[in-house]
Amino acid sequence: MDRRLFLKTALATSGVFMFLSPSFAADEIYTGIVPGVAIGGYDSVAYFTIGEATKGDKALTTSFKGAEWRFSSQENLDLFLADPEKYAPQYGGYCAYAASKGALAKGDPEAWTVYEDKLYLNFSKSVRALWKTDIPGNVAKADVNYPKLLESWPNVSE
């Protein structure tokens, strides 16, 4: 690995973990970008239907797992209502790469991947590049780590 790539990777990875502190509340759905709103207000169905990060409309919403979900069209809202687990991001919208490393960090709606018909968010596009180097391996690790992270992380809202 050349020096620039190493430094870029180290900075990106350290940025993921800067959000780890005892005061961070691990809710089931990450809503830190827009308080109470999943995926920062982006339409989770649009990642699948048009392959783009698309802002949702405040008039087209539903509630799921304690968060508000916004959609860019009535059709996308209807698809979500029919099968919310299919369209909700994995790991509650937290960074999938951080979960694979045993940590929680925010998920960025602009740093996303649909893999095997599931939506994954990452902390940033540079972290997404790390995630993409071994998606199957990272998914396997995150699937094991994520439930433990939610159970063990302090939740100040309780």
MIKE-161763 format. One record per residue (C-alpha): x negated, y negated, z; residue number from 1; residue in one letter. Coordinates in nm, 3 decimals, padded with zeros to 5 digits. Layout:
N
<u = X	v = Y	w = Z	resi = NUM	resn = A>
...
This chain:
158
<u = 00.000	v = 00.000	w = 00.000	resi = 1	resn = M>
<u = -00.152	v = -00.335	w = -00.094	resi = 2	resn = D>
<u = -00.193	v = -00.609	w = 00.164	resi = 3	resn = R>
<u = 00.095	v = -00.829	w = 00.039	resi = 4	resn = R>
<u = 00.342	v = -00.541	w = 00.034	resi = 5	resn = L>
<u = 00.230	v = -00.435	w = 00.381	resi = 6	resn = F>
<u = 00.279	v = -00.786	w = 00.522	resi = 7	resn = L>
<u = 00.616	v = -00.826	w = 00.350	resi = 8	resn = K>
<u = 00.732	v = -00.487	w = 00.483	resi = 9	resn = T>
<u = 00.607	v = -00.564	w = 00.834	resi = 10	resn = A>
<u = 00.785	v = -00.900	w = 00.839	resi = 11	resn = L>
<u = 01.107	v = -00.755	w = 00.702	resi = 12	resn = A>
<u = 01.107	v = -00.471	w = 00.952	resi = 13	resn = T>
<u = 01.025	v = -00.695	w = 01.246	resi = 14	resn = S>
<u = 01.314	v = -00.920	w = 01.141	resi = 15	resn = G>
<u = 01.554	v = -00.630	w = 01.170	resi = 16	resn = V>
<u = 01.461	v = -00.566	w = 01.527	resi = 17	resn = F>
<u = 01.466	v = -00.929	w = 01.641	resi = 18	resn = M>
<u = 01.836	v = -00.892	w = 01.709	resi = 19	resn = F>
<u = 01.775	v = -00.629	w = 01.973	resi = 20	resn = L>
<u = 01.826	v = -00.775	w = 02.316	resi = 21	resn = S>
<u = 02.026	v = -00.679	w = 02.624	resi = 22	resn = P>
<u = 02.274	v = -00.959	w = 02.555	resi = 23	resn = S>
<u = 02.371	v = -00.818	w = 02.213	resi = 24	resn = F>
<u = 02.720	v = -00.665	w = 02.224	resi = 25	resn = A>
<u = 02.760	v = -00.349	w = 02.019	resi = 26	resn = A>
<u = 03.117	v = -00.354	w = 01.898	resi = 27	resn = D>
<u = 03.231	v = -00.071	w = 01.672	resi = 28	resn = E>
<u = 03.256	v = -00.312	w = 01.377	resi = 29	resn = I>
<u = 02.989	v = -00.579	w = 01.335	resi = 30	resn = Y>
<u = 03.154	v = -00.921	w = 01.312	resi = 31	resn = T>
<u = 02.867	v = -01.153	w = 01.398	resi = 32	resn = G>
<u = 02.853	v = -01.342	w = 01.069	resi = 33	resn = I>
<u = 03.213	v = -01.469	w = 01.096	resi = 34	resn = V>
<u = 03.341	v = -01.401	w = 01.449	resi = 35	resn = P>
<u = 03.614	v = -01.137	w = 01.448	resi = 36	resn = G>
<u = 03.587	v = -01.078	w = 01.071	resi = 37	resn = V>
<u = 03.430	v = -00.765	w = 00.923	resi = 38	resn = A>
<u = 03.158	v = -00.792	w = 00.658	resi = 39	resn = I>
<u = 03.144	v = -01.169	w = 00.691	resi = 40	resn = G>
<u = 03.477	v = -01.198	w = 00.512	resi = 41	resn = G>
<u = 03.370	v = -01.004	w = 00.204	resi = 42	resn = Y>
<u = 03.606	v = -00.759	w = 00.032	resi = 43	resn = D>
<u = 03.487	v = -00.407	w = 00.116	resi = 44	resn = S>
<u = 03.684	v = -00.252	w = -00.169	resi = 45	resn = V>
<u = 03.526	v = -00.476	w = -00.434	resi = 46	resn = A>
<u = 03.188	v = -00.309	w = -00.383	resi = 47	resn = Y>
<u = 03.350	v = 00.007	w = -00.521	resi = 48	resn = F>
<u = 03.591	v = -00.134	w = -00.779	resi = 49	resn = T>
<u = 03.380	v = -00.407	w = -00.944	resi = 50	resn = I>
<u = 03.035	v = -00.334	w = -00.802	resi = 51	resn = G>
<u = 02.983	v = -00.682	w = -00.660	resi = 52	resn = E>
<u = 02.977	v = -00.854	w = -00.324	resi = 53	resn = A>
<u = 03.301	v = -01.054	w = -00.342	resi = 54	resn = T>
<u = 03.444	v = -01.295	w = -00.087	resi = 55	resn = K>
<u = 03.784	v = -01.202	w = 00.050	resi = 56	resn = G>
<u = 04.082	v = -01.436	w = 00.077	resi = 57	resn = D>
<u = 04.204	v = -01.547	w = 00.422	resi = 58	resn = K>
<u = 04.561	v = -01.488	w = 00.299	resi = 59	resn = A>
<u = 04.495	v = -01.120	w = 00.217	resi = 60	resn = L>
<u = 04.398	v = -00.954	w = 00.545	resi = 61	resn = T>
<u = 04.455	v = -00.655	w = 00.765	resi = 62	resn = T>
<u = 04.329	v = -00.541	w = 01.103	resi = 63	resn = S>
<u = 04.122	v = -00.227	w = 01.142	resi = 64	resn = F>
<u = 03.912	v = -00.112	w = 01.441	resi = 65	resn = K>
<u = 03.951	v = -00.447	w = 01.615	resi = 66	resn = G>
<u = 03.834	v = -00.663	w = 01.325	resi = 67	resn = A>
<u = 04.000	v = -00.867	w = 01.053	resi = 68	resn = E>
<u = 03.928	v = -00.745	w = 00.698	resi = 69	resn = W>
<u = 03.970	v = -00.977	w = 00.400	resi = 70	resn = R>
<u = 04.036	v = -00.888	w = 00.038	resi = 71	resn = F>
<u = 04.008	v = -01.065	w = -00.295	resi = 72	resn = S>
<u = 04.327	v = -00.910	w = -00.438	resi = 73	resn = S>
<u = 04.646	v = -00.742	w = -00.324	resi = 74	resn = Q>
<u = 04.535	v = -00.428	w = -00.512	resi = 75	resn = E>
<u = 04.217	v = -00.408	w = -00.303	resi = 76	resn = N>
<u = 04.411	v = -00.464	w = 00.018	resi = 77	resn = L>
<u = 04.647	v = -00.182	w = -00.080	resi = 78	resn = D>
<u = 04.354	v = 00.052	w = -00.156	resi = 79	resn = L>
<u = 04.202	v = -00.024	w = 00.184	resi = 80	resn = F>
<u = 04.532	v = 00.031	w = 00.365	resi = 81	resn = L>
<u = 04.567	v = 00.371	w = 00.195	resi = 82	resn = A>
<u = 04.221	v = 00.487	w = 00.312	resi = 83	resn = D>
<u = 04.029	v = 00.240	w = 00.531	resi = 84	resn = P>
<u = 03.758	v = 00.491	w = 00.627	resi = 85	resn = E>
<u = 03.668	v = 00.531	w = 00.260	resi = 86	resn = K>
<u = 03.608	v = 00.158	w = 00.208	resi = 87	resn = Y>
<u = 03.472	v = 00.044	w = 00.546	resi = 88	resn = A>
<u = 03.092	v = 00.023	w = 00.555	resi = 89	resn = P>
<u = 02.905	v = 00.299	w = 00.730	resi = 90	resn = Q>
<u = 02.774	v = 00.233	w = 01.080	resi = 91	resn = Y>
<u = 03.037	v = -00.033	w = 01.138	resi = 92	resn = G>
<u = 02.866	v = -00.274	w = 00.900	resi = 93	resn = G>
<u = 02.545	v = -00.281	w = 01.103	resi = 94	resn = Y>
<u = 02.219	v = -00.244	w = 00.910	resi = 95	resn = C>
<u = 02.191	v = 00.115	w = 00.789	resi = 96	resn = A>
<u = 01.811	v = 00.103	w = 00.783	resi = 97	resn = Y>
<u = 01.793	v = -00.019	w = 01.142	resi = 98	resn = A>
<u = 02.032	v = 00.260	w = 01.246	resi = 99	resn = A>
<u = 01.799	v = 00.510	w = 01.077	resi = 100	resn = S>
<u = 01.519	v = 00.373	w = 01.297	resi = 101	resn = K>
<u = 01.730	v = 00.397	w = 01.616	resi = 102	resn = G>
<u = 01.823	v = 00.029	w = 01.643	resi = 103	resn = A>
<u = 02.113	v = -00.205	w = 01.577	resi = 104	resn = L>
<u = 02.086	v = -00.515	w = 01.358	resi = 105	resn = A>
<u = 02.329	v = -00.726	w = 01.159	resi = 106	resn = K>
<u = 02.441	v = -00.613	w = 00.818	resi = 107	resn = G>
<u = 02.427	v = -00.866	w = 00.534	resi = 108	resn = D>
<u = 02.718	v = -00.837	w = 00.287	resi = 109	resn = P>
<u = 02.482	v = -00.942	w = 00.005	resi = 110	resn = E>
<u = 02.236	v = -00.658	w = 00.083	resi = 111	resn = A>
<u = 02.446	v = -00.354	w = 00.006	resi = 112	resn = W>
<u = 02.436	v = -00.011	w = -00.156	resi = 113	resn = T>
<u = 02.710	v = 00.232	w = -00.253	resi = 114	resn = V>
<u = 02.563	v = 00.579	w = -00.221	resi = 115	resn = Y>
<u = 02.763	v = 00.901	w = -00.257	resi = 116	resn = E>
<u = 03.086	v = 00.697	w = -00.249	resi = 117	resn = D>
<u = 03.000	v = 00.526	w = 00.082	resi = 118	resn = K>
<u = 02.913	v = 00.162	w = 00.148	resi = 119	resn = L>
<u = 02.594	v = 00.077	w = 00.338	resi = 120	resn = Y>
<u = 02.482	v = -00.271	w = 00.443	resi = 121	resn = L>
<u = 02.130	v = -00.375	w = 00.529	resi = 122	resn = N>
<u = 01.981	v = -00.665	w = 00.724	resi = 123	resn = F>
<u = 01.843	v = -00.829	w = 00.408	resi = 124	resn = S>
<u = 01.757	v = -00.749	w = 00.048	resi = 125	resn = K>
<u = 01.395	v = -00.679	w = 00.146	resi = 126	resn = S>
<u = 01.513	v = -00.431	w = 00.410	resi = 127	resn = V>
<u = 01.747	v = -00.279	w = 00.149	resi = 128	resn = R>
<u = 01.439	v = -00.212	w = -00.063	resi = 129	resn = A>
<u = 01.291	v = -00.013	w = 00.230	resi = 130	resn = L>
<u = 01.625	v = 00.168	w = 00.275	resi = 131	resn = W>
<u = 01.628	v = 00.267	w = -00.092	resi = 132	resn = K>
<u = 01.289	v = 00.440	w = -00.072	resi = 133	resn = T>
<u = 01.459	v = 00.738	w = 00.096	resi = 134	resn = D>
<u = 01.836	v = 00.693	w = 00.112	resi = 135	resn = I>
<u = 01.917	v = 01.061	w = 00.187	resi = 136	resn = P>
<u = 01.660	v = 01.077	w = 00.466	resi = 137	resn = G>
<u = 01.768	v = 00.743	w = 00.610	resi = 138	resn = N>
<u = 02.136	v = 00.846	w = 00.603	resi = 139	resn = V>
<u = 02.055	v = 01.170	w = 00.785	resi = 140	resn = A>
<u = 01.866	v = 00.980	w = 01.058	resi = 141	resn = K>
<u = 02.126	v = 00.703	w = 01.088	resi = 142	resn = A>
<u = 02.411	v = 00.957	w = 01.110	resi = 143	resn = D>
<u = 02.242	v = 01.104	w = 01.419	resi = 144	resn = V>
<u = 02.132	v = 00.773	w = 01.574	resi = 145	resn = N>
<u = 02.436	v = 00.550	w = 01.524	resi = 146	resn = Y>
<u = 02.684	v = 00.717	w = 01.764	resi = 147	resn = P>
<u = 02.420	v = 00.715	w = 02.038	resi = 148	resn = K>
<u = 02.345	v = 00.348	w = 01.973	resi = 149	resn = L>
<u = 02.707	v = 00.246	w = 02.025	resi = 150	resn = L>
<u = 02.736	v = 00.451	w = 02.342	resi = 151	resn = E>
<u = 02.416	v = 00.320	w = 02.498	resi = 152	resn = S>
<u = 02.419	v = -00.045	w = 02.393	resi = 153	resn = W>
<u = 02.561	v = -00.291	w = 02.647	resi = 154	resn = P>
<u = 02.892	v = -00.446	w = 02.545	resi = 155	resn = N>
<u = 02.945	v = -00.783	w = 02.710	resi = 156	resn = V>
<u = 03.305	v = -00.805	w = 02.590	resi = 157	resn = S>
<u = 03.421	v = -00.530	w = 02.827	resi = 158	resn = E>
